[in-house]
Amino acid sequence: MKFHAFVFMLLFLCTYLSLAQGSYANCCLGYVREIKKKRNLVSYTMQETDVDCNIRAVLFKKKKRKQPVCANPNDHWVQREMRRLDLMRKKLHNMLLKWHTLSQVMHMNHHNSCLFTDG
């Protein structure tokens, strides 16, 4: 019985350590030099160096691609695309904010026009 408990604990410990260590599967290991269809870029995230990942990278997400594209954050074209995507996100946010405000005003006007008064 003690032998089975020892084997179980050993397997548990090995599994725990392998999961805690992380994986390079989610890390960029290199960079692309260029992206041909930059209009297909929809967003980006940053990868910082840490225990799991060895290099800093910008991970661009494209419209019809599941895997992100890894780029060097020091390249000028990467910085330009990051600024462009930030500007697009800001414009979209402002547009949604205006739409939300307009819908609130329209709702208030409709609500006020439906009130009955004793005249």
N, CA, C and O atoms as a GROMACS GRO file, in nm:
protein
  476
    1MET      N    1   0.082  -0.120   0.000
    1MET     CA    2   0.000   0.000   0.000
    1MET      C    3   0.086   0.126   0.000
    1MET      O    4   0.056   0.222  -0.071
    2LYS      N    5   0.193   0.125   0.080
    2LYS     CA    6   0.280   0.242   0.086
    2LYS      C    7   0.349   0.264  -0.048
    2LYS      O    8   0.374   0.378  -0.087
    3PHE      N    9   0.381   0.155  -0.119
    3PHE     CA   10   0.446   0.167  -0.249
    3PHE      C   11   0.353   0.236  -0.349
    3PHE      O   12   0.397   0.322  -0.425
    4HIS      N   13   0.225   0.201  -0.349
    4HIS     CA   14   0.128   0.262  -0.439
    4HIS      C   15   0.110   0.411  -0.407
    4HIS      O   16   0.099   0.493  -0.498
    5ALA      N   17   0.109   0.445  -0.281
    5ALA     CA   18   0.098   0.586  -0.241
    5ALA      C   19   0.221   0.663  -0.286
    5ALA      O   20   0.210   0.777  -0.330
    6PHE      N   21   0.338   0.601  -0.275
    6PHE     CA   22   0.462   0.666  -0.318
    6PHE      C   23   0.460   0.691  -0.469
    6PHE      O   24   0.496   0.799  -0.515
    7VAL      N   25   0.420   0.590  -0.546
    7VAL     CA   26   0.413   0.604  -0.692
    7VAL      C   27   0.312   0.712  -0.730
    7VAL      O   28   0.338   0.794  -0.818
    8PHE      N   29   0.197   0.712  -0.665
    8PHE     CA   30   0.095   0.814  -0.692
    8PHE      C   31   0.149   0.954  -0.664
    8PHE      O   32   0.131   1.044  -0.745
    9MET      N   33   0.215   0.972  -0.550
    9MET     CA   34   0.271   1.103  -0.514
    9MET      C   35   0.379   1.145  -0.613
    9MET      O   36   0.388   1.262  -0.649
   10LEU      N   37   0.460   1.050  -0.657
   10LEU     CA   38   0.566   1.080  -0.754
   10LEU      C   39   0.505   1.124  -0.887
   10LEU      O   40   0.552   1.222  -0.946
   11LEU      N   41   0.403   1.056  -0.934
   11LEU     CA   42   0.336   1.096  -1.058
   11LEU      C   43   0.269   1.232  -1.044
   11LEU      O   44   0.277   1.316  -1.134
   12PHE      N   45   0.205   1.256  -0.932
   12PHE     CA   46   0.142   1.385  -0.906
   12PHE      C   47   0.245   1.497  -0.907
   12PHE      O   48   0.222   1.602  -0.968
   13LEU      N   49   0.358   1.476  -0.841
   13LEU     CA   50   0.463   1.577  -0.834
   13LEU      C   51   0.520   1.606  -0.972
   13LEU      O   52   0.542   1.722  -1.006
   14CYS      N   53   0.546   1.503  -1.051
   14CYS     CA   54   0.599   1.522  -1.187
   14CYS      C   55   0.500   1.601  -1.274
   14CYS      O   56   0.541   1.690  -1.348
   15THR      N   57   0.373   1.567  -1.264
   15THR     CA   58   0.271   1.638  -1.341
   15THR      C   59   0.263   1.784  -1.298
   15THR      O   60   0.257   1.874  -1.383
   16TYR      N   61   0.263   1.809  -1.170
   16TYR     CA   62   0.255   1.945  -1.118
   16TYR      C   63   0.374   2.028  -1.166
   16TYR      O   64   0.356   2.141  -1.211
   17LEU      N   65   0.495   1.974  -1.156
   17LEU     CA   66   0.614   2.048  -1.197
   17LEU      C   67   0.615   2.074  -1.347
   17LEU      O   68   0.658   2.181  -1.390
   18SER      N   69   0.570   1.981  -1.427
   18SER     CA   70   0.569   2.003  -1.572
   18SER      C   71   0.466   2.109  -1.610
   18SER      O   72   0.491   2.187  -1.702
   19LEU      N   73   0.353   2.115  -1.542
   19LEU     CA   74   0.253   2.218  -1.571
   19LEU      C   75   0.297   2.354  -1.521
   19LEU      O   76   0.269   2.455  -1.586
   20ALA      N   77   0.364   2.360  -1.410
   20ALA     CA   78   0.408   2.487  -1.353
   20ALA      C   79   0.521   2.549  -1.433
   20ALA      O   80   0.541   2.670  -1.428
   21GLN      N   81   0.594   2.467  -1.506
   21GLN     CA   82   0.711   2.517  -1.578
   21GLN      C   83   0.673   2.599  -1.700
   21GLN      O   84   0.750   2.686  -1.741
   22GLY      N   85   0.557   2.575  -1.759
   22GLY     CA   86   0.515   2.650  -1.876
   22GLY      C   87   0.560   2.582  -2.003
   22GLY      O   88   0.615   2.472  -2.002
   23SER      N   89   0.534   2.651  -2.114
   23SER     CA   90   0.562   2.591  -2.243
   23SER      C   91   0.598   2.699  -2.342
   23SER      O   92   0.548   2.811  -2.334
   24TYR      N   93   0.687   2.665  -2.437
   24TYR     CA   94   0.722   2.758  -2.543
   24TYR      C   95   0.616   2.760  -2.653
   24TYR      O   96   0.625   2.840  -2.746
   25ALA      N   97   0.517   2.673  -2.643
   25ALA     CA   98   0.414   2.665  -2.747
   25ALA      C   99   0.338   2.796  -2.760
   25ALA      O  100   0.288   2.827  -2.868
   26ASN      N  101   0.326   2.874  -2.654
   26ASN     CA  102   0.252   3.000  -2.657
   26ASN      C  103   0.344   3.120  -2.674
   26ASN      O  104   0.299   3.234  -2.658
   27CYS      N  105   0.471   3.098  -2.705
   27CYS     CA  106   0.568   3.206  -2.716
   27CYS      C  107   0.617   3.222  -2.859
   27CYS      O  108   0.627   3.125  -2.934
   28CYS      N  109   0.648   3.347  -2.894
   28CYS     CA  110   0.716   3.372  -3.020
   28CYS      C  111   0.863   3.335  -3.003
   28CYS      O  112   0.927   3.373  -2.905
   29LEU      N  113   0.915   3.260  -3.098
   29LEU     CA  114   1.056   3.223  -3.094
   29LEU      C  115   1.137   3.298  -3.198
   29LEU      O  116   1.260   3.291  -3.199
   30GLY      N  117   1.068   3.370  -3.287
   30GLY     CA  118   1.134   3.448  -3.391
   30GLY      C  119   1.038   3.552  -3.445
   30GLY      O  120   0.924   3.563  -3.400
   31TYR      N  121   1.086   3.630  -3.543
   31TYR     CA  122   1.008   3.740  -3.598
   31TYR      C  123   0.989   3.724  -3.748
   31TYR      O  124   1.073   3.664  -3.816
   32VAL      N  125   0.879   3.777  -3.800
   32VAL     CA  126   0.864   3.792  -3.944
   32VAL      C  127   0.930   3.924  -3.982
   32VAL      O  128   0.935   4.017  -3.902
   33ARG      N  129   0.979   3.932  -4.105
   33ARG     CA  130   1.041   4.057  -4.149
   33ARG      C  131   0.937   4.159  -4.195
   33ARG      O  132   0.955   4.280  -4.181
   34GLU      N  133   0.828   4.107  -4.250
   34GLU     CA  134   0.725   4.196  -4.304
   34GLU      C  135   0.594   4.119  -4.315
   34GLU      O  136   0.592   3.997  -4.327
   35ILE      N  137   0.484   4.193  -4.311
   35ILE     CA  138   0.352   4.136  -4.337
   35ILE      C  139   0.300   4.203  -4.463
   35ILE      O  140   0.289   4.326  -4.469
   36LYS      N  141   0.268   4.123  -4.564
   36LYS     CA  142   0.229   4.180  -4.693
   36LYS      C  143   0.094   4.251  -4.688
   36LYS      O  144   0.083   4.365  -4.734
   37LYS      N  145  -0.008   4.187  -4.635
   37LYS     CA  146  -0.143   4.246  -4.633
   37LYS      C  147  -0.171   4.303  -4.494
   37LYS      O  148  -0.238   4.240  -4.412
   38LYS      N  149  -0.118   4.421  -4.470
   38LYS     CA  150  -0.133   4.482  -4.337
   38LYS      C  151  -0.278   4.520  -4.308
   38LYS      O  152  -0.315   4.535  -4.191
   39ARG      N  153  -0.359   4.535  -4.411
   39ARG     CA  154  -0.500   4.571  -4.389
   39ARG      C  155  -0.577   4.457  -4.321
   39ARG      O  156  -0.686   4.480  -4.269
   40ASN      N  157  -0.520   4.336  -4.321
   40ASN     CA  158  -0.585   4.222  -4.255
   40ASN      C  159  -0.554   4.214  -4.106
   40ASN      O  160  -0.606   4.127  -4.037
   41LEU      N  161  -0.469   4.303  -4.056
   41LEU     CA  162  -0.439   4.304  -3.913
   41LEU      C  163  -0.557   4.364  -3.838
   41LEU      O  164  -0.609   4.469  -3.875
   42VAL      N  165  -0.598   4.296  -3.731
   42VAL     CA  166  -0.714   4.345  -3.656
   42VAL      C  167  -0.680   4.385  -3.513
   42VAL      O  168  -0.751   4.468  -3.454
   43SER      N  169  -0.575   4.329  -3.456
   43SER     CA  170  -0.536   4.365  -3.319
   43SER      C  171  -0.395   4.315  -3.293
   43SER      O  172  -0.334   4.246  -3.376
   44TYR      N  173  -0.344   4.351  -3.176
   44TYR     CA  174  -0.212   4.303  -3.136
   44TYR      C  175  -0.205   4.291  -2.985
   44TYR      O  176  -0.282   4.355  -2.912
   45THR      N  177  -0.112   4.209  -2.939
   45THR     CA  178  -0.079   4.199  -2.797
   45THR      C  179   0.072   4.197  -2.785
   45THR      O  180   0.143   4.168  -2.882
   46MET      N  181   0.120   4.228  -2.666
   46MET     CA  182   0.264   4.228  -2.642
   46MET      C  183   0.305   4.101  -2.568
   46MET      O  184   0.234   4.054  -2.479
   47GLN      N  185   0.418   4.047  -2.607
   47GLN     CA  186   0.480   3.937  -2.534
   47GLN      C  187   0.607   3.992  -2.469
   47GLN      O  188   0.696   4.040  -2.538
   48GLU      N  189   0.613   3.985  -2.340
   48GLU     CA  190   0.732   4.031  -2.267
   48GLU      C  191   0.820   3.911  -2.234
   48GLU      O  192   0.773   3.797  -2.231
   49THR      N  193   0.946   3.936  -2.209
   49THR     CA  194   1.035   3.828  -2.169
   49THR      C  195   1.005   3.792  -2.024
   49THR      O  196   0.991   3.878  -1.938
   50ASP      N  197   0.997   3.663  -2.000
   50ASP     CA  198   0.974   3.613  -1.864
   50ASP      C  199   1.028   3.470  -1.856
   50ASP      O  200   1.108   3.429  -1.940
   51VAL      N  201   0.984   3.397  -1.760
   51VAL     CA  202   1.032   3.260  -1.741
   51VAL      C  203   0.997   3.174  -1.862
   51VAL      O  204   1.076   3.088  -1.902
   52ASP      N  205   0.879   3.196  -1.921
   52ASP     CA  206   0.834   3.113  -2.032
   52ASP      C  207   0.886   3.158  -2.168
   52ASP      O  208   0.920   3.074  -2.251
   53CYS      N  209   0.892   3.288  -2.192
   53CYS     CA  210   0.924   3.341  -2.325
   53CYS      C  211   1.057   3.415  -2.323
   53CYS      O  212   1.084   3.495  -2.233
   54ASN      N  213   1.140   3.387  -2.423
   54ASN     CA  214   1.276   3.442  -2.424
   54ASN      C  215   1.289   3.578  -2.492
   54ASN      O  216   1.386   3.649  -2.467
   55ILE      N  217   1.193   3.616  -2.578
   55ILE     CA  218   1.206   3.741  -2.653
   55ILE      C  219   1.081   3.827  -2.636
   55ILE      O  220   0.971   3.776  -2.614
   56ARG      N  221   1.101   3.959  -2.648
   56ARG     CA  222   0.988   4.051  -2.657
   56ARG      C  223   0.934   4.044  -2.799
   56ARG      O  224   1.011   4.032  -2.894
   57ALA      N  225   0.804   4.050  -2.812
   57ALA     CA  226   0.745   4.043  -2.946
   57ALA      C  227   0.608   4.108  -2.946
   57ALA      O  228   0.542   4.120  -2.843
   58VAL      N  229   0.568   4.150  -3.065
   58VAL     CA  230   0.432   4.196  -3.088
   58VAL      C  231   0.362   4.083  -3.161
   58VAL      O  232   0.409   4.036  -3.265
   59LEU      N  233   0.249   4.039  -3.108
   59LEU     CA  234   0.172   3.932  -3.172
   59LEU      C  235   0.053   3.996  -3.242
   59LEU      O  236  -0.042   4.040  -3.177
   60PHE      N  237   0.060   4.002  -3.375
   60PHE     CA  238  -0.049   4.058  -3.454
   60PHE      C  239  -0.152   3.949  -3.484
   60PHE      O  240  -0.116   3.838  -3.522
   61LYS      N  241  -0.279   3.982  -3.466
   61LYS     CA  242  -0.387   3.891  -3.504
   61LYS      C  243  -0.440   3.937  -3.638
   61LYS      O  244  -0.468   4.055  -3.660
   62LYS      N  245  -0.454   3.839  -3.730
   62LYS     CA  246  -0.507   3.869  -3.863
   62LYS      C  247  -0.651   3.819  -3.874
   62LYS      O  248  -0.694   3.735  -3.794
   63LYS      N  249  -0.725   3.870  -3.972
   63LYS     CA  250  -0.867   3.840  -3.987
   63LYS      C  251  -0.897   3.691  -3.996
   63LYS      O  252  -0.980   3.641  -3.920
   64LYS      N  253  -0.833   3.620  -4.085
   64LYS     CA  254  -0.871   3.481  -4.111
   64LYS      C  255  -0.762   3.383  -4.069
   64LYS      O  256  -0.747   3.277  -4.130
   65ARG      N  257  -0.688   3.417  -3.967
   65ARG     CA  258  -0.578   3.330  -3.925
   65ARG      C  259  -0.586   3.311  -3.774
   65ARG      O  260  -0.599   3.407  -3.699
   66LYS      N  261  -0.578   3.186  -3.730
   66LYS     CA  262  -0.586   3.159  -3.587
   66LYS      C  263  -0.456   3.191  -3.516
   66LYS      O  264  -0.456   3.248  -3.407
   67GLN      N  265  -0.344   3.154  -3.577
   67GLN     CA  266  -0.214   3.176  -3.515
   67GLN      C  267  -0.173   3.322  -3.531
   67GLN      O  268  -0.186   3.378  -3.641
   68PRO      N  269  -0.125   3.385  -3.426
   68PRO     CA  270  -0.076   3.523  -3.440
   68PRO      C  271   0.055   3.527  -3.517
   68PRO      O  272   0.126   3.427  -3.528
   69VAL      N  273   0.086   3.644  -3.569
   69VAL     CA  274   0.211   3.667  -3.641
   69VAL      C  275   0.304   3.743  -3.547
   69VAL      O  276   0.267   3.847  -3.493
   70CYS      N  277   0.425   3.691  -3.527
   70CYS     CA  278   0.521   3.750  -3.433
   70CYS      C  279   0.610   3.851  -3.505
   70CYS      O  280   0.666   3.822  -3.610
   71ALA      N  281   0.621   3.970  -3.447
   71ALA     CA  282   0.702   4.076  -3.508
   71ALA      C  283   0.790   4.142  -3.402
   71ALA      O  284   0.760   4.139  -3.282
   72ASN      N  285   0.899   4.201  -3.449
   72ASN     CA  286   0.994   4.269  -3.361
   72ASN      C  287   0.938   4.406  -3.321
   72ASN      O  288   0.912   4.488  -3.408
   73PRO      N  289   0.920   4.431  -3.192
   73PRO     CA  290   0.863   4.559  -3.148
   73PRO      C  291   0.954   4.679  -3.178
   73PRO      O  292   0.908   4.793  -3.170
   74ASN      N  293   1.080   4.656  -3.211
   74ASN     CA  294   1.171   4.765  -3.243
   74ASN      C  295   1.168   4.805  -3.390
   74ASN      O  296   1.221   4.910  -3.425
   75ASP      N  297   1.106   4.725  -3.476
   75ASP     CA  298   1.098   4.758  -3.618
   75ASP      C  299   1.001   4.874  -3.639
   75ASP      O  300   0.896   4.881  -3.575
   76HIS      N  301   1.038   4.965  -3.730
   76HIS     CA  302   0.954   5.084  -3.754
   76HIS      C  303   0.817   5.047  -3.809
   76HIS      O  304   0.717   5.107  -3.769
   77TRP      N  305   0.811   4.950  -3.900
   77TRP     CA  306   0.681   4.914  -3.957
   77TRP      C  307   0.589   4.855  -3.850
   77TRP      O  308   0.467   4.873  -3.857
   78VAL      N  309   0.644   4.786  -3.752
   78VAL     CA  310   0.565   4.728  -3.643
   78VAL      C  311   0.507   4.840  -3.558
   78VAL      O  312   0.389   4.837  -3.523
   79GLN      N  313   0.589   4.938  -3.524
   79GLN     CA  314   0.542   5.052  -3.444
   79GLN      C  315   0.435   5.130  -3.518
   79GLN      O  316   0.338   5.177  -3.458
   80ARG      N  317   0.452   5.146  -3.650
   80ARG     CA  318   0.354   5.217  -3.732
   80ARG      C  319   0.219   5.142  -3.732
   80ARG      O  320   0.114   5.203  -3.719
   81GLU      N  321   0.224   5.009  -3.746
   81GLU     CA  322   0.100   4.930  -3.746
   81GLU      C  323   0.034   4.930  -3.609
   81GLU      O  324  -0.089   4.930  -3.600
   82MET      N  325   0.113   4.930  -3.503
   82MET     CA  326   0.056   4.938  -3.369
   82MET      C  327  -0.016   5.071  -3.350
   82MET      O  328  -0.126   5.074  -3.294
   83ARG      N  329   0.044   5.181  -3.397
   83ARG     CA  330  -0.022   5.312  -3.387
   83ARG      C  331  -0.151   5.314  -3.468
   83ARG      O  332  -0.253   5.367  -3.423
   84ARG      N  333  -0.147   5.256  -3.589
   84ARG     CA  334  -0.266   5.252  -3.675
   84ARG      C  335  -0.379   5.173  -3.608
   84ARG      O  336  -0.494   5.216  -3.609
   85LEU      N  337  -0.346   5.058  -3.549
   85LEU     CA  338  -0.448   4.977  -3.482
   85LEU      C  339  -0.501   5.047  -3.357
   85LEU      O  340  -0.620   5.038  -3.327
   86ASP      N  341  -0.414   5.116  -3.284
   86ASP     CA  342  -0.459   5.193  -3.168
   86ASP      C  343  -0.556   5.303  -3.209
   86ASP      O  344  -0.658   5.325  -3.143
   87LEU      N  345  -0.524   5.371  -3.320
   87LEU     CA  346  -0.611   5.477  -3.370
   87LEU      C  347  -0.746   5.421  -3.415
   87LEU      O  348  -0.851   5.480  -3.388
   88MET      N  349  -0.744   5.307  -3.483
   88MET     CA  350  -0.870   5.243  -3.524
   88MET      C  351  -0.954   5.204  -3.404
   88MET      O  352  -1.076   5.224  -3.404
   89ARG      N  353  -0.890   5.150  -3.301
   89ARG     CA  354  -0.963   5.110  -3.180
   89ARG      C  355  -1.022   5.233  -3.111
   89ARG      O  356  -1.134   5.228  -3.060
   90LYS      N  357  -0.947   5.344  -3.109
   90LYS     CA  358  -0.996   5.466  -3.046
   90LYS      C  359  -1.114   5.524  -3.123
   90LYS      O  360  -1.212   5.568  -3.063
   91LYS      N  361  -1.106   5.523  -3.257
   91LYS     CA  362  -1.217   5.572  -3.339
   91LYS      C  363  -1.341   5.487  -3.318
   91LYS      O  364  -1.452   5.540  -3.307
   92LEU      N  365  -1.323   5.356  -3.313
   92LEU     CA  366  -1.436   5.267  -3.290
   92LEU      C  367  -1.499   5.292  -3.153
   92LEU      O  368  -1.621   5.295  -3.140
   93HIS      N  369  -1.415   5.310  -3.053
   93HIS     CA  370  -1.465   5.339  -2.918
   93HIS      C  371  -1.546   5.469  -2.917
   93HIS      O  372  -1.654   5.474  -2.859
   94ASN      N  373  -1.493   5.574  -2.981
   94ASN     CA  374  -1.564   5.702  -2.986
   94ASN      C  375  -1.696   5.690  -3.060
   94ASN      O  376  -1.796   5.749  -3.020
   95MET      N  377  -1.696   5.614  -3.170
   95MET     CA  378  -1.818   5.595  -3.246
   95MET      C  379  -1.923   5.521  -3.163
   95MET      O  380  -2.040   5.558  -3.165
   96LEU      N  381  -1.882   5.418  -3.091
   96LEU     CA  382  -1.976   5.344  -3.006
   96LEU      C  383  -2.027   5.431  -2.892
   96LEU      O  384  -2.143   5.421  -2.853
   97LEU      N  385  -1.940   5.516  -2.838
   97LEU     CA  386  -1.981   5.606  -2.731
   97LEU      C  387  -2.086   5.705  -2.782
   97LEU      O  388  -2.185   5.731  -2.714
   98LYS      N  389  -2.064   5.761  -2.903
   98LYS     CA  390  -2.162   5.853  -2.961
   98LYS      C  391  -2.295   5.782  -2.987
   98LYS      O  392  -2.401   5.838  -2.960
   99TRP      N  393  -2.289   5.660  -3.039
   99TRP     CA  394  -2.410   5.584  -3.066
   99TRP      C  395  -2.486   5.556  -2.937
   99TRP      O  396  -2.609   5.567  -2.932
  100HIS      N  397  -2.414   5.521  -2.832
  100HIS     CA  398  -2.477   5.494  -2.703
  100HIS      C  399  -2.546   5.619  -2.650
  100HIS      O  400  -2.658   5.612  -2.601
  101THR      N  401  -2.477   5.733  -2.658
  101THR     CA  402  -2.534   5.859  -2.611
  101THR      C  403  -2.658   5.895  -2.692
  101THR      O  404  -2.760   5.935  -2.636
  102LEU      N  405  -2.650   5.879  -2.824
  102LEU     CA  406  -2.764   5.909  -2.910
  102LEU      C  407  -2.883   5.818  -2.878
  102LEU      O  408  -2.997   5.864  -2.874
  103SER      N  409  -2.857   5.691  -2.856
  103SER     CA  410  -2.967   5.599  -2.825
  103SER      C  411  -3.031   5.634  -2.691
  103SER      O  412  -3.152   5.617  -2.674
  104GLN      N  413  -2.952   5.682  -2.595
  104GLN     CA  414  -3.009   5.724  -2.466
  104GLN      C  415  -3.099   5.846  -2.484
  104GLN      O  416  -3.207   5.853  -2.426
  105VAL      N  417  -3.054   5.943  -2.565
  105VAL     CA  418  -3.134   6.064  -2.590
  105VAL      C  419  -3.264   6.027  -2.660
  105VAL      O  420  -3.370   6.077  -2.624
  106MET      N  421  -3.255   5.939  -2.760
  106MET     CA  422  -3.376   5.898  -2.833
  106MET      C  423  -3.472   5.824  -2.740
  106MET      O  424  -3.593   5.842  -2.749
  107HIS      N  425  -3.419   5.743  -2.652
  107HIS     CA  426  -3.503   5.670  -2.557
  107HIS      C  427  -3.573   5.768  -2.462
  107HIS      O  428  -3.691   5.752  -2.432
  108MET      N  429  -3.500   5.868  -2.415
  108MET     CA  430  -3.558   5.968  -2.324
  108MET      C  431  -3.667   6.047  -2.395
  108MET      O  432  -3.774   6.070  -2.338
  109ASN      N  433  -3.642   6.088  -2.520
  109ASN     CA  434  -3.743   6.164  -2.596
  109ASN      C  435  -3.868   6.080  -2.620
  109ASN      O  436  -3.980   6.129  -2.607
  110HIS      N  437  -3.848   5.954  -2.655
  110HIS     CA  438  -3.962   5.865  -2.677
  110HIS      C  439  -4.040   5.845  -2.547
  110HIS      O  440  -4.163   5.848  -2.546
  111HIS      N  441  -3.968   5.825  -2.439
  111HIS     CA  442  -4.033   5.805  -2.308
  111HIS      C  443  -4.113   5.929  -2.269
  111HIS      O  444  -4.226   5.917  -2.222
  112ASN      N  445  -4.055   6.048  -2.289
  112ASN     CA  446  -4.125   6.172  -2.252
  112ASN      C  447  -4.246   6.197  -2.341
  112ASN      O  448  -4.346   6.251  -2.294
  113SER      N  449  -4.241   6.158  -2.468
  113SER     CA  450  -4.354   6.183  -2.558
  113SER      C  451  -4.470   6.087  -2.530
  113SER      O  452  -4.582   6.112  -2.573
  114CYS      N  453  -4.444   5.980  -2.460
  114CYS     CA  454  -4.548   5.882  -2.428
  114CYS      C  455  -4.618   5.910  -2.296
  114CYS      O  456  -4.711   5.838  -2.259
  115LEU      N  457  -4.577   6.012  -2.224
  115LEU     CA  458  -4.639   6.043  -2.096
  115LEU      C  459  -4.774   6.109  -2.118
  115LEU      O  460  -4.788   6.195  -2.206
  116PHE      N  461  -4.872   6.070  -2.041
  116PHE     CA  462  -5.005   6.130  -2.048
  116PHE      C  463  -5.014   6.243  -1.946
  116PHE      O  464  -4.962   6.233  -1.835
  117THR      N  465  -5.080   6.349  -1.985
  117THR     CA  466  -5.099   6.461  -1.892
  117THR      C  467  -5.248   6.488  -1.877
  117THR      O  468  -5.326   6.467  -1.970
  118ASP      N  469  -5.285   6.533  -1.762
  118ASP     CA  470  -5.424   6.575  -1.739
  118ASP      C  471  -5.433   6.721  -1.780
  118ASP      O  472  -5.372   6.807  -1.717
  119GLY      N  473  -5.504   6.747  -1.878
  119GLY     CA  474  -5.503   6.881  -1.928
  119GLY      C  475  -5.618   6.959  -1.906
  119GLY      O  476  -5.622   7.075  -1.947
   0.00000   0.00000   0.00000
